[in-house]
Amino acid sequence: MAENDAGASSRKKPRGTRPPTAAEARAAVVPFARAPSERGARLVLSLRPAHALVSSATLKQIHWGGVGHRDGLLHNAPTLVTHVRSLLSADDARAADGVLELSDAAFADHLDEWAAVPFAIERLEPCAGHVFVTAERARSIAPGSAAYFRRFIEEGVPPEQVPTSEYDAAQTACRTHEIEHREQAKAFGECAPLGVRLTIVRTKGDGDCFFSALVKAFGGKAAGGRGSAVSAPRDLEVWKLAHGEGTPPPAETEPLTVAELRAACAACYTESTWLVGHSLRLGSCGYAQWAFVDDTLEGTRARIRAPAAQMGERAYWADESAVATVQRYLHCRLLLFHPQAGGASRFQAIGDVDERADRPMRWVVLRRTHAKAQHYELYALGDRAVFQRDELPDGVVRAFSGRVAFDPC
């Protein structure tokens, strides 16, 4: 009997070797959040007065040190949790002011988990008699709302504020305009400001939407667009930058591809643009917008070339550099119409496109929207999505005349 008892005791698991329970693992997490910074990775270890803890995934407020906060860090940033704990164990004084600075090397080691860390954002109120507004001033923004936090995260500053009287007057003028142009809106839909009804050619919101819209524009029905394919002569200098001297460019009748356009944008992504993006990426605010930026220019260009699906959160979404490059590469002017915006901000055009004696300018109208993320789609008129100057609808020319110099037909 004694032998059996001894054998049983010898098989018992020694104390202290069992894995921690979920509650114990949660309790061991040191709560932290990202702090706005122009440069460097800064973590705050306590929430200051008039600040909110905001989920990087949902932009909703969460409770500091609560189950959602600790579990989110534990499941989505486990190695960063361990690193923070080890830093504090080695030197408690590092967090004397409630802020923990990470070295560039430590930040690079935990880059994959950085996007999951919530934000600590100051919750400000507009000045007396003022209201926060969206970038296009079409809607007001409530302090502490998802729109407020999104602006702070993307720009590093609170939303623009305008006098309440000015905002109310603009809203009244907008409603009056809508009433007066209701019949026009019925006829032209969201394109009423353009004075013509255009058809939306949809694209997937997969990170390649800007490039896909242009592939559809030039490729016609065969590429998921409208009508017949349109010739696409490529700029030889841009092609050489992307593919080298020994590779001849495709024939003008060869369809465009997303990969080809991405390669052109990567080749033309300049060192100065990379330096700006790299600096902003290292700051905790605006990281998502600059997540594609690598620690080297060539690494960044490789991410720009890669399909968005392959890069995930580090995918390159079109920016002003992409618009300028595509305009040069295809010798076309892109007119960006933002139907959700208000006033003149609905009509956007980026950069200049040099006239060429050997090639007429073409024009493409893109639909640009911004809900949770920026998205591009294509506008078509009947079977046409790529226009010569004399084919552009008069309403489009009038609408963009403040942004683009149009030659008379």
MOVENHU-V927824 format. One record per backbone hydrogen bond with DSSP energy under -0.5 kcal/mol. NH is the residue of the N-H (numbers start at 0). CO is the residue of the C=O. If there is no record, write none. Layout:
nh=NH co=CO
nh=NH co=CO
This chain:
nh=4 co=0
nh=5 co=1
nh=6 co=2
nh=7 co=3
nh=8 co=4
nh=9 co=5
nh=10 co=6
nh=11 co=7
nh=11 co=8
nh=16 co=13
nh=24 co=20
nh=25 co=21
nh=26 co=22
nh=27 co=23
nh=28 co=25
nh=30 co=28
nh=32 co=43
nh=33 co=117
nh=34 co=41
nh=35 co=119
nh=40 co=101
nh=41 co=39
nh=42 co=99
nh=43 co=32
nh=44 co=97
nh=45 co=97
nh=47 co=45
nh=50 co=47
nh=51 co=120
nh=53 co=51
nh=53 co=118
nh=54 co=59
nh=58 co=54
nh=61 co=52
nh=65 co=62
nh=69 co=65
nh=70 co=66
nh=71 co=67
nh=72 co=68
nh=73 co=69
nh=74 co=70
nh=75 co=71
nh=76 co=72
nh=80 co=76
nh=81 co=77
nh=82 co=78
nh=83 co=79
nh=84 co=80
nh=85 co=81
nh=86 co=82
nh=87 co=83
nh=88 co=84
nh=89 co=85
nh=90 co=86
nh=93 co=90
nh=94 co=91
nh=95 co=92
nh=97 co=94
nh=99 co=42
nh=100 co=98
nh=101 co=40
nh=106 co=102
nh=107 co=103
nh=108 co=104
nh=109 co=105
nh=110 co=107
nh=112 co=109
nh=113 co=109
nh=113 co=110
nh=114 co=110
nh=115 co=112
nh=116 co=113
nh=118 co=53
nh=119 co=33
nh=120 co=51
nh=120 co=118
nh=122 co=49
nh=123 co=121
nh=129 co=126
nh=130 co=161
nh=131 co=140
nh=132 co=159
nh=133 co=138
nh=136 co=133
nh=140 co=131
nh=144 co=141
nh=148 co=144
nh=149 co=145
nh=150 co=146
nh=151 co=147
nh=152 co=148
nh=153 co=149
nh=154 co=150
nh=155 co=150
nh=155 co=151
nh=156 co=150
nh=159 co=132
nh=161 co=130
nh=163 co=128
nh=166 co=162
nh=167 co=163
nh=168 co=164
nh=169 co=165
nh=170 co=166
nh=171 co=167
nh=172 co=168
nh=173 co=169
nh=174 co=170
nh=175 co=171
nh=176 co=172
nh=177 co=173
nh=178 co=174
nh=179 co=175
nh=180 co=176
nh=181 co=178
nh=184 co=180
nh=185 co=181
nh=186 co=182
nh=187 co=183
nh=188 co=184
nh=190 co=187
nh=191 co=188
nh=192 co=189
nh=193 co=190
nh=194 co=190
nh=194 co=191
nh=195 co=190
nh=197 co=195
nh=198 co=379
nh=200 co=198
nh=200 co=377
nh=201 co=199
nh=205 co=203
nh=211 co=207
nh=212 co=208
nh=213 co=209
nh=214 co=210
nh=215 co=211
nh=216 co=212
nh=217 co=213
nh=218 co=214
nh=219 co=215
nh=220 co=226
nh=221 co=218
nh=222 co=219
nh=223 co=220
nh=224 co=219
nh=229 co=217
nh=231 co=251
nh=234 co=328
nh=238 co=234
nh=239 co=235
nh=240 co=236
nh=241 co=237
nh=242 co=238
nh=243 co=239
nh=246 co=243
nh=247 co=245
nh=253 co=250
nh=260 co=256
nh=261 co=257
nh=262 co=258
nh=263 co=259
nh=264 co=260
nh=265 co=261
nh=266 co=262
nh=267 co=263
nh=268 co=265
nh=269 co=267
nh=273 co=269
nh=274 co=270
nh=275 co=271
nh=276 co=272
nh=277 co=273
nh=278 co=274
nh=279 co=275
nh=280 co=276
nh=281 co=277
nh=282 co=278
nh=282 co=279
nh=283 co=39
nh=284 co=36
nh=285 co=152
nh=286 co=283
nh=289 co=285
nh=289 co=286
nh=290 co=287
nh=292 co=289
nh=299 co=295
nh=300 co=296
nh=301 co=297
nh=302 co=298
nh=303 co=299
nh=304 co=300
nh=305 co=301
nh=309 co=306
nh=310 co=306
nh=311 co=307
nh=313 co=310
nh=314 co=311
nh=315 co=302
nh=316 co=314
nh=322 co=318
nh=323 co=319
nh=324 co=320
nh=325 co=321
nh=326 co=322
nh=327 co=323
nh=328 co=324
nh=329 co=325
nh=330 co=326
nh=331 co=326
nh=332 co=361
nh=333 co=331
nh=334 co=332
nh=334 co=363
nh=335 co=333
nh=335 co=347
nh=336 co=334
nh=336 co=365
nh=337 co=335
nh=337 co=345
nh=338 co=336
nh=340 co=337
nh=344 co=341
nh=345 co=342
nh=346 co=343
nh=347 co=335
nh=347 co=345
nh=355 co=358
nh=358 co=355
nh=361 co=330
nh=362 co=386
nh=363 co=332
nh=365 co=334
nh=365 co=363
nh=366 co=376
nh=367 co=336
nh=367 co=365
nh=368 co=366
nh=368 co=374
nh=370 co=372
nh=374 co=368
nh=376 co=366
nh=377 co=200
nh=378 co=364
nh=379 co=198
nh=380 co=383
nh=381 co=379
nh=383 co=380
nh=386 co=362
nh=390 co=387
nh=391 co=387
nh=391 co=388
nh=395 co=392
nh=396 co=392
nh=397 co=393
nh=398 co=394
nh=399 co=395
nh=400 co=396
nh=400 co=397
nh=402 co=399
nh=403 co=399
nh=405 co=403
